């Protein structure tokens, strides 16, 4: 009877894990409750001051409240939970927020709405960036991570629809220019993220269970490494190593590889799981996200600190100038809007303090 009970328990646990992975693949399964968050003008002013002084922040979307949060790139601490305030009208499952390659706006991929949305630096909604003209599931369906391609293009991983198992490419105006990585190239199945390195691109496949390697023209080269079994965000460290936020499987955790694909370690604190986003902090620790929040962990597999809890946090991306590099800078128009926003925030805070 004990053996039977154990087998039943194991079967149920496996079924729960499988269901969780299926929901994650489709952008579903958030168990957190949304909150009535009111944007804090003091927090916004702090972010504006950092950016205005030539610094940067980390942008992390969260799909519980459909907003984008801003964090300190040095400490990983939360600065503004409402950098892009909650926008359930235009966001359903936001995955990644990147700087527009030429105008300094913010691009947010949305897994369920099947579009890349655009916001200005004040958090105002601009409109659909890609596909230009609005949602088109023949081009984008069940999209996840996004990245930068050649010549100021944007790359979008596609997990569903007629164009599934590809990395679609868009010009800086959001026009579809074809697939950077062809459908199923090199065995790619259900891609979740794409990053560029000095001489190649890496794409993680959650069904092909591998980190695939492609040339700067998008041609398949090889598999950097197999992985079990759900690689989400990919990140290249200052040393050239690759960090992978692995949602599930026997290698669940933040998995680290050398630049050539040799495994260095798996970092999986007992209290966490279901890893999504990953970023290396200057102190050598790792900022990671999952369905319960944003967390700092170390390379011994310890949880150092939870930065925010109760939110379904997604990918981590630098915005502005951060340690380890820069992202596209603001245009003259966006700089004017930025400075105007900084002035408005300062006046609002001053008035609030005087009352």
C-alpha positions in Angstrom: 0.0 0.0 0.0 2.9 2.4 0.8 4.4 1.8 -2.6 1.0 2.4 -4.3 0.5 5.6 -2.3 4.0 6.7 -3.2 3.3 6.0 -6.9 0.0 7.9 -6.8 1.7 10.9 -5.1 4.5 10.9 -7.6 2.0 10.7 -10.5 0.0 13.6 -9.1 3.1 15.7 -8.5 4.3 15.0 -12.1 0.9 16.0 -13.4 0.9 19.3 -11.5 4.4 20.1 -12.8 3.4 19.3 -16.3 0.3 21.5 -16.0 2.3 24.3 -14.6 4.8 24.1 -17.5 1.9 24.1 -20.0 0.4 27.2 -18.4 3.8 28.9 -18.3 4.3 28.2 -22.0 1.0 30.0 -22.8 1.3 32.9 -20.4 -1.3 31.5 -17.9 -1.4 30.3 -14.3 -0.7 33.5 -12.2 -2.0 32.7 -8.7 -1.3 36.2 -7.2 -4.0 38.7 -6.5 -3.8 42.1 -8.2 -3.4 45.1 -6.0 -4.7 48.7 -6.3 -1.3 50.2 -6.7 -1.1 54.0 -6.8 2.0 55.4 -8.6 4.3 57.2 -6.1 5.6 60.5 -7.5 8.6 60.4 -5.2 9.7 57.0 -6.6 9.2 58.2 -10.1 11.3 61.3 -9.4 14.0 59.1 -8.1 14.1 57.1 -11.3 14.1 60.3 -13.4 17.0 61.7 -11.4 19.0 58.5 -11.9 18.4 58.6 -15.7 18.9 62.3 -15.9 22.3 62.0 -14.2 23.4 59.4 -16.9 22.6 56.3 -14.9 20.3 53.4 -15.5 17.7 51.1 -14.0 16.6 47.5 -14.5 13.1 47.1 -15.9 11.0 44.1 -14.9 7.5 43.6 -16.1 5.1 41.7 -13.8 1.9 40.2 -15.0 -0.1 40.2 -11.8 -0.8 43.9 -12.1 0.3 44.3 -15.8 2.9 47.0 -15.1 6.7 47.5 -15.4 8.8 48.0 -12.3 12.2 49.7 -12.0 15.1 48.4 -9.9 18.6 49.6 -8.9 21.1 47.8 -11.2 23.8 47.8 -8.5 21.8 46.5 -5.5 18.8 45.0 -7.2 16.6 47.0 -4.8 13.1 48.1 -5.9 13.0 51.8 -6.8 9.6 52.3 -8.5 7.0 49.5 -8.7 5.0 51.6 -11.2 7.5 52.9 -13.7 5.0 51.9 -16.3 1.8 51.9 -14.2 -0.8 49.1 -14.3 -2.3 49.0 -17.8 -4.6 46.0 -18.1 -6.2 47.6 -21.2 -3.0 47.2 -23.2 -1.1 44.5 -21.3 -2.2 41.0 -20.4 1.0 39.1 -19.8 4.0 41.4 -20.2 7.3 39.5 -20.5 10.2 41.8 -21.3 10.7 45.6 -21.5 13.5 46.9 -23.7 14.6 50.4 -24.8 13.5 51.2 -28.4 16.7 51.0 -30.5 16.5 54.6 -31.8 14.0 56.8 -30.0 14.5 55.9 -26.3 10.9 54.7 -25.8 10.2 51.4 -24.0 9.1 48.3 -25.9 7.1 45.7 -23.9 6.4 42.2 -25.3 3.0 40.8 -24.4 2.6 37.0 -24.5 -1.2 36.9 -24.7 -1.9 40.0 -26.7 0.6 38.9 -29.3 2.1 42.3 -29.8 5.0 44.4 -28.7 3.6 47.6 -27.1 5.4 50.9 -26.9 5.5 53.4 -24.0 7.3 56.7 -23.5 9.7 57.3 -20.6 6.9 58.9 -18.6 5.0 55.6 -18.7 2.4 56.8 -21.2 1.1 54.4 -23.7 2.1 55.2 -27.3 0.6 52.3 -29.2 1.4 49.0 -30.8 5.0 48.9 -32.0 5.0 45.5 -33.7 3.5 44.2 -35.9 2.9 47.7 -37.4 -0.8 48.1 -37.8 -1.8 45.9 -34.9 -2.0 42.3 -33.9 -1.5 39.7 -36.6 -1.2 36.1 -35.4 0.1 35.0 -38.8 3.3 36.9 -37.7 3.3 37.0 -33.9 1.4 34.6 -31.6 2.3 33.5 -28.0 5.4 35.7 -28.0 7.9 35.8 -25.2 11.4 37.4 -24.9 12.7 40.1 -27.3 16.1 41.3 -28.2 18.2 43.5 -30.5 19.0 42.4 -34.0 21.3 43.8 -36.7 20.8 47.4 -38.0 18.6 48.6 -35.1 16.0 45.8 -35.6 14.0 44.1 -32.9 13.9 40.3 -32.6 10.8 38.6 -31.2 10.5 34.9 -30.1 7.4 33.3 -31.5 5.9 30.2 -29.7 2.5 29.8 -31.5 0.4 30.3 -34.6 1.4 30.0 -38.2 4.8 31.5 -37.6 5.7 29.4 -34.5 9.2 28.2 -33.6 10.8 31.2 -35.2 12.5 34.5 -34.2 10.7 37.3 -36.1 12.5 40.5 -37.1 11.1 44.1 -37.2 12.6 47.3 -38.3 12.7 50.4 -36.0 9.2 51.4 -37.1 7.8 48.0 -36.2 7.4 46.7 -39.8 7.9 42.9 -40.2 10.9 42.2 -42.4 10.8 38.4 -42.2 12.2 35.8 -39.8 15.7 36.3 -38.4 15.7 32.6 -37.4 13.6 30.4 -39.7 10.8 28.2 -38.4 12.3 25.2 -36.6 15.8 26.0 -37.7 18.3 23.7 -36.1 15.4 21.9 -34.3 14.2 25.1 -32.5 10.9 24.3 -30.8 9.0 26.9 -28.7 11.6 29.7 -28.3 11.5 31.8 -25.1 14.4 34.3 -25.4 17.0 35.5 -27.8 20.3 37.3 -27.0 23.2 38.5 -29.1 26.9 37.9 -28.4 30.0 39.2 -30.2 29.8 36.7 -33.0 26.5 34.9 -32.7 23.0 34.7 -31.3 21.6 32.4 -28.6 18.0 31.2 -28.5 16.5 29.0 -25.8 13.9 26.4 -26.8 11.6 25.1 -24.1 10.4 22.1 -26.1 13.6 21.5 -28.0 15.4 21.5 -24.6 18.5 23.3 -25.8 20.3 26.6 -26.1 20.6 26.9 -29.9 23.4 28.9 -31.5 22.9 31.0 -34.7 25.1 33.2 -36.8 24.9 37.0 -37.1 22.7 36.3 -40.1 20.4 34.0 -38.3 21.7 30.7 -39.8 21.9 27.7 -37.5 25.4 26.9 -36.2 25.0 24.3 -33.4 23.5 23.7 -30.0 25.5 25.5 -27.3 24.2 23.0 -24.8 21.2 20.8 -24.0 19.1 21.8 -21.0 16.4 20.1 -19.0 13.9 21.5 -19.7 12.4 25.0 -19.8 15.0 27.8 -20.4 13.4 31.2 -20.2 15.7 34.4 -20.0 19.3 34.1 -21.2 22.0 36.5 -20.0 25.7 37.0 -20.8 27.8 37.9 -17.8 30.8 40.3 -17.7 33.0 37.2 -17.9 31.3 35.8 -21.0 29.5 33.1 -19.1 25.8 32.4 -19.9 23.1 32.4 -17.2 19.8 30.7 -17.9 16.7 31.1 -15.9 15.4 27.5 -16.1 11.7 27.2 -15.1 11.4 23.5 -14.5 13.0 20.1 -15.0 15.9 18.2 -13.4 18.1 21.3 -13.9 15.5 23.8 -12.5 17.3 26.9 -11.2 19.6 29.5 -12.6 22.0 27.5 -14.7 25.5 28.9 -15.5 27.5 27.8 -18.5 30.9 28.9 -19.9 30.9 30.7 -23.2 31.3 27.4 -25.0 28.5 25.6 -23.2 30.2 23.7 -20.3 28.0 23.8 -17.2 29.5 25.7 -14.3 26.7 25.3 -11.7 22.9 25.3 -10.9 21.7 27.8 -8.3 18.4 26.8 -6.9 17.4 28.0 -3.3 15.0 25.6 -1.7 12.4 28.3 -1.1 12.3 29.3 -4.8 11.5 27.6 -8.1 10.0 28.4 -11.5 12.7 30.7 -12.6 12.0 33.3 -15.3 14.4 36.3 -15.4 18.1 36.5 -14.6 20.7 39.3 -14.3 24.2 39.4 -12.7 24.6 42.1 -10.0 28.0 43.8 -9.6 28.7 41.9 -6.3 28.6 38.6 -8.2 25.1 37.7 -6.9 22.2 37.0 -9.2 18.9 38.8 -9.5 16.2 36.4 -10.6 12.4 36.4 -10.9 9.6 33.9 -10.6 5.9 33.7 -10.0 6.3 35.0 -6.5 8.5 38.0 -7.0 12.0 39.3 -7.5 14.9 37.7 -5.6 18.6 38.0 -5.0 20.5 34.7 -4.8 24.2 33.8 -4.6 26.2 31.2 -6.4 26.1 28.9 -3.5 22.3 28.5 -4.0 21.2 30.7 -1.1 18.4 33.1 -1.1 20.0 36.5 -0.1 16.9 38.7 -0.2 13.5 39.0 -1.7 13.2 42.4 -3.3 9.4 42.3 -3.9 6.9 39.5 -3.3 3.3 38.8 -4.4 3.9 39.6 -8.1 4.4 37.4 -11.1 7.7 38.9 -12.2 9.2 38.3 -15.7 12.4 39.2 -17.5 15.1 41.7 -16.4 16.5 44.3 -18.8 18.7 47.3 -18.4 17.4 50.8 -19.3 19.7 53.7 -19.6 23.4 53.4 -18.7 24.1 50.5 -16.4 27.2 48.7 -15.2 28.4 46.5 -18.0 27.3 48.6 -20.9 24.6 50.8 -22.3 21.4 50.6 -24.2 20.1 52.9 -26.9 19.9 56.5 -25.8 17.1 59.0 -26.0 16.3 61.1 -29.0 16.1 64.9 -28.7 12.3 64.6 -28.6 12.3 62.0 -25.8 14.9 64.0 -23.9 12.6 67.0 -23.9 9.7 64.8 -22.6 12.0 63.2 -20.1 13.1 66.6 -18.7 9.5 67.8 -18.6 8.5 64.8 -16.7 11.3 65.3 -14.2 10.2 68.9 -13.7 6.6 67.9 -13.2 7.5 65.2 -10.7 9.7 67.6 -8.8 6.8 70.2 -8.6 4.3 67.5 -7.6 6.5 66.3 -4.8 7.3 69.8 -3.6 3.6 70.7 -3.5 2.8 67.4 -1.7 5.4 68.1 1.0 4.1 71.7 1.5 0.6 70.5 2.3 
